[in-house]
Amino acid sequence: MSAKRADQMALVGFMQASNVTVYSGSWRYPSAAPDYLDLRYYQRVARVLEEGTFDLMFFDDRLAIPSIYGNSPAEAVRHGARPIKMDLTAVLGAAAAATSHLGLGATYSTTYYQPFHVARAFATLDHLSGGRAAWNVVTSVNDAEARNYGIEEHLGHDERYDRAEEFIEVVAKLWDTWEDDAIVGDRAAGFYADPDKVRELRHRGRYFSVRGPLTVPRPPQGRPPIIQAGQSARGRQFAARWADLIFTADPDRARAIDHYREQKELITAAGRDADKVRLLPMVYTVIGETETIAKEKEAMFLEQLVDPMASLTLLSELMNYDFSGHSLDDVITDELIDSVSGIRGLVQSVKRQLGDRPLTLRTLAGQRATLLQGPRFVGTGEQVAEQMQDWFESRSCDGFVVAATHLPGAFEDFVRLAVPELRKRGVCRASYSGGTLRENLGLTRPANSLTG
């Protein structure tokens, strides 16, 4: 890995097309905007992020109401624990119309969608936005999603990634079925496009059979940037091969530094330039006009707005395990750890923070629904900027995925109080330098893989 990298941090605004942000109590905050079912809500937020010269407005997604807990969506609906997940096509279209430079990222599953659909959706968005689309590749989470797509059980972890590898290969090639100069547009001769430059793909693999070509010309970016957030060993290998942006979830700077080094080594081993792949931890920022105001707001977010049952409902969704047979005050035992796939890493992480204190299900669940799940920068705009600069310059990250405690206020506070301080320190851009998302991220446009 070389010593060179971007001098300025990448900034991503973490969104959900929902009643809540990733913080599940956000809908209860007194000044949270209630019009999240109106496209103007997302346009307002997009304009704020563009004012702050964010690289990207990114939408997380799920394909089911959380309903693993008690085999029912009732608790998620009752507590507002992410019961709403609108289709992102219309949401991103609205955001594209309201902005000129901001990147537009969305989550699409490789488990429940088809490659042709995803390739078409992102090629369309990339054209209509002038080259600002990005795709977050996920393999999906749980059985609730599977049952919405006529499948009784979610695919196993390794099989999901096997399918994802073939899926993304097919999507990338579908984007290349049109050469850049295929469209001639000769009206007098009646010659629209050169058929020799529009190719059938004729892919036949283990999971997919796709003839092609795509019904949308090659995207302006060639390939919209790929986002990935896998934390398992297989997920990190997948990200090393494909991702342009990797979202991380390390709770403190020391572990983030180790993760950064290890992931960059994996990227280099995969034959890619590690300096061109951005590692971005998800962080919360709680900003006030004074440090006291910021800490008072932080206390409200941590102690008042998230119902413990909402936390437990979301933990069930994350772990694909029904915790309804347990009490919130049950101590986490080795027996429970052994019976819940994937929970061991979360337990170990939380125990490192708690020390020798017993770990209850209430505390564990709270890590996933409140501001406890990742780094938290609290204070005035100047103090938050200083903390972010410290992380960035210590090589624990290449920027941040900023998660909002509430909308639009959390992003407004960040843009108007922290961004000017970051610009003053020279670690955040003052204006956009490129016309496409790839250009703003310092990424080259890939060559067409089917013309060589």
PEKAQUI-V569552 format. One record per residue. RES is the residue in one small letter. PHI is phi in degrees with one decimal (999 if undefined). Layout:
res->{RES & RES}
phi->{PHI & PHI}
This chain:
res->{m & s & a & k & r & a & d & q & m & a & l & v & g & f & m & q & a & s & n & v & t & v & y & s & g & s & w & r & y & p & s & a & a & p & d & y & l & d & l & r & y & y & q & r & v & a & r & v & l & e & e & g & t & f & d & l & m & f & f & d & d & r & l & a & i & p & s & i & y & g & n & s & p & a & e & a & v & r & h & g & a & r & p & i & k & m & d & l & t & a & v & l & g & a & a & a & a & a & t & s & h & l & g & l & g & a & t & y & s & t & t & y & y & q & p & f & h & v & a & r & a & f & a & t & l & d & h & l & s & g & g & r & a & a & w & n & v & v & t & s & v & n & d & a & e & a & r & n & y & g & i & e & e & h & l & g & h & d & e & r & y & d & r & a & e & e & f & i & e & v & v & a & k & l & w & d & t & w & e & d & d & a & i & v & g & d & r & a & a & g & f & y & a & d & p & d & k & v & r & e & l & r & h & r & g & r & y & f & s & v & r & g & p & l & t & v & p & r & p & p & q & g & r & p & p & i & i & q & a & g & q & s & a & r & g & r & q & f & a & a & r & w & a & d & l & i & f & t & a & d & p & d & r & a & r & a & i & d & h & y & r & e & q & k & e & l & i & t & a & a & g & r & d & a & d & k & v & r & l & l & p & m & v & y & t & v & i & g & e & t & e & t & i & a & k & e & k & e & a & m & f & l & e & q & l & v & d & p & m & a & s & l & t & l & l & s & e & l & m & n & y & d & f & s & g & h & s & l & d & d & v & i & t & d & e & l & i & d & s & v & s & g & i & r & g & l & v & q & s & v & k & r & q & l & g & d & r & p & l & t & l & r & t & l & a & g & q & r & a & t & l & l & q & g & p & r & f & v & g & t & g & e & q & v & a & e & q & m & q & d & w & f & e & s & r & s & c & d & g & f & v & v & a & a & t & h & l & p & g & a & f & e & d & f & v & r & l & a & v & p & e & l & r & k & r & g & v & c & r & a & s & y & s & g & g & t & l & r & e & n & l & g & l & t & r & p & a & n & s & l & t & g}
phi->{999 & -77.4 & -90.3 & -91.5 & -160.1 & -63.0 & -79.1 & -117.2 & -73.8 & -81.8 & -127.9 & -125.1 & -93.0 & -82.0 & -128.8 & -136.0 & -84.6 & -157.7 & -76.1 & -133.0 & -84.5 & -63.9 & -79.3 & -74.9 & -98.3 & -62.4 & -66.3 & -90.4 & -65.4 & -54.6 & -101.2 & -64.4 & -69.0 & -92.4 & -98.0 & -70.9 & -95.9 & -112.3 & -60.6 & -66.5 & -59.4 & -72.0 & -67.4 & -61.4 & -63.8 & -60.6 & -65.4 & -63.0 & -64.4 & -68.2 & -58.2 & -87.6 & 51.1 & -65.0 & -69.7 & -152.4 & -103.2 & -115.0 & -109.4 & -73.9 & -156.6 & -136.8 & -109.6 & -162.1 & -66.9 & -53.4 & -144.5 & -74.0 & -64.4 & 65.6 & 53.1 & -156.3 & -83.5 & -57.4 & -68.5 & -63.1 & -67.2 & -60.3 & -100.6 & 66.8 & -85.9 & 58.4 & -78.6 & -108.9 & -143.4 & -76.8 & -62.4 & -84.3 & -58.9 & -69.3 & -62.7 & -69.4 & -61.6 & -64.1 & -66.0 & -62.4 & -69.0 & -94.0 & -135.0 & -124.6 & -126.0 & -64.1 & -66.8 & -131.1 & -111.8 & -142.0 & -89.6 & -133.2 & -82.6 & -85.0 & -90.4 & -116.2 & -100.0 & -115.4 & -57.3 & -62.4 & -61.9 & -67.5 & -59.3 & -66.3 & -61.7 & -78.0 & -64.3 & -62.1 & -60.7 & -64.4 & -65.9 & -69.1 & -97.4 & 75.8 & 89.2 & -124.3 & -83.6 & -146.9 & -115.3 & -90.1 & -87.9 & -127.2 & -101.9 & 74.9 & -110.6 & -151.3 & -67.0 & -62.0 & -67.1 & -57.0 & -70.7 & -75.5 & -118.6 & 74.3 & -121.6 & -75.3 & -133.4 & -64.4 & -62.5 & -64.8 & -56.5 & -67.9 & -66.9 & -59.4 & -74.1 & -60.4 & -64.5 & -63.7 & -60.2 & -68.0 & -58.1 & -70.6 & -62.0 & -67.1 & -60.0 & -59.7 & -73.0 & -61.0 & -61.1 & -96.5 & -69.9 & -105.1 & -74.1 & -59.5 & -105.6 & -65.4 & -81.5 & -95.7 & 66.6 & -83.5 & -68.1 & -64.2 & -86.8 & 69.4 & -109.0 & -81.6 & -143.8 & -79.9 & -64.4 & -72.1 & -110.5 & -127.0 & -109.1 & -74.8 & -87.3 & 54.4 & -84.5 & -133.4 & -131.8 & -66.7 & -109.3 & -135.3 & -128.4 & -133.7 & -81.7 & 72.2 & -73.8 & -67.2 & -88.8 & -128.7 & -57.8 & -54.3 & -59.7 & -53.9 & -85.6 & 76.8 & -135.1 & -53.3 & -53.0 & -102.7 & -109.9 & -148.0 & -137.2 & -64.9 & -107.1 & -72.1 & -60.1 & -66.9 & -62.5 & -69.5 & -66.6 & -60.5 & -63.2 & -61.5 & -79.9 & -116.2 & -78.8 & -97.9 & -127.3 & -118.7 & -88.5 & -118.9 & -142.4 & -82.9 & -75.8 & -145.5 & -67.6 & -59.9 & -71.3 & -65.2 & -64.0 & -63.4 & -61.8 & -58.2 & -63.7 & -64.7 & -69.5 & -63.5 & -65.6 & -64.2 & -64.4 & -62.3 & -64.0 & -81.0 & 85.2 & -115.7 & -80.1 & -63.6 & -72.8 & -93.5 & -109.7 & -94.9 & -99.8 & -131.4 & -74.7 & -78.9 & -132.6 & -101.0 & -119.8 & -120.6 & -117.5 & -132.3 & -65.4 & -133.5 & -62.4 & -62.3 & -61.5 & -61.9 & -69.7 & -65.9 & -65.1 & -58.8 & -61.4 & -61.8 & -64.6 & -79.0 & -111.9 & -117.2 & -99.3 & -107.3 & -71.8 & -56.3 & -70.2 & -63.3 & -61.8 & -68.2 & -61.1 & -72.9 & -65.8 & -61.2 & -62.4 & -62.7 & -93.0 & 54.2 & -142.0 & -85.1 & -89.8 & -66.8 & -85.3 & -119.1 & -89.7 & -58.3 & -95.4 & -64.4 & -78.2 & -71.6 & -107.3 & -60.9 & -62.2 & -66.9 & -59.5 & -68.2 & -92.5 & -115.2 & -63.6 & 88.9 & -85.8 & -59.2 & -62.4 & -64.8 & -60.8 & -62.7 & -63.4 & -69.3 & -63.6 & -63.1 & -80.3 & -85.7 & 75.2 & -87.8 & -67.4 & -61.2 & -101.0 & -99.0 & -63.7 & -59.2 & -68.4 & -62.9 & -64.3 & -62.1 & -63.8 & -94.9 & -118.5 & -116.7 & -77.3 & -82.4 & -80.2 & -152.8 & -59.3 & -136.5 & -105.2 & -127.0 & 147.0 & -72.7 & -57.5 & -65.0 & -66.9 & -65.2 & -61.0 & -63.6 & -64.3 & -66.5 & -62.0 & -61.1 & -62.2 & -62.7 & -77.8 & -87.7 & 58.5 & -100.4 & -167.7 & -111.6 & 147.4 & -145.3 & -96.3 & -88.3 & -95.9 & -85.7 & -76.3 & -163.8 & -128.1 & -86.8 & -59.4 & -64.9 & -71.8 & -61.9 & -60.3 & -64.5 & -68.4 & -91.4 & -113.2 & -93.4 & -58.8 & -58.2 & -69.8 & -64.7 & -64.8 & -61.1 & -84.6 & 78.7 & -107.6 & -139.8 & -63.3 & -96.9 & -156.5 & -79.2 & -100.5 & -119.7 & -93.2 & -117.0 & -62.7 & -57.0 & -64.4 & -68.5 & -88.0 & 75.8 & -103.9 & -77.0 & -80.2 & -70.4 & -70.7 & -71.3 & -75.5 & -101.6 & -105.3 & -76.3}
